[in-house]
Amino acid sequence: MSGLPPFVSRDVTITVSDGAASPKSASFGNGSGLFDIPGLDAGNFEVVEVKNRQQHLALLKGESKTYEFSTEITVADVNDLTNASAHRMLDAIRKTGDWASGTSVETIGCGVWAVKVVVSMSNTCGASATITLPKCRLTGDLSMTEEGLRLTVNGTCYESPVIS
């Protein structure tokens, strides 16, 4: 067999950045190392089927499409949740704490907080890949699991992902 070895969860880093000239960014491990970006396809638009008497005639470009993603982060250190001077992913999501002065990547929408999300994969064999989600709104869900406190980060992204 030829080709590069696959990536595994420990090879993944997710970085969230704001839109400033010198961006504020935060990289975080994502617990299990799992992320999900469903619905990748050609272009950044919905497809509208045109029919005549139930017969297919054509496919047309429809409205701009959004992409969803999610990942989970284990909150291993209590300071990651409660210490206002510590790095907290919830601050990046909520634009609070050290992210309160962040600049949105959405330059037209007045007061809409959006960030860039980069999923980087790099293994010890020298293989690497990057998925960039240029303009995302994030939400967070906190839950207590058997392994401890977990933050699920969900994003709705408004531009096509770039995979390189």
Summary of the structure (lengths in Angstrom):
residues: 164
radius of gyration: 18.7
end to end distance: 23.4
largest distance: 63.9
contacts: 414
relative contact order: 0.23
helix: 10%
strand: 46%
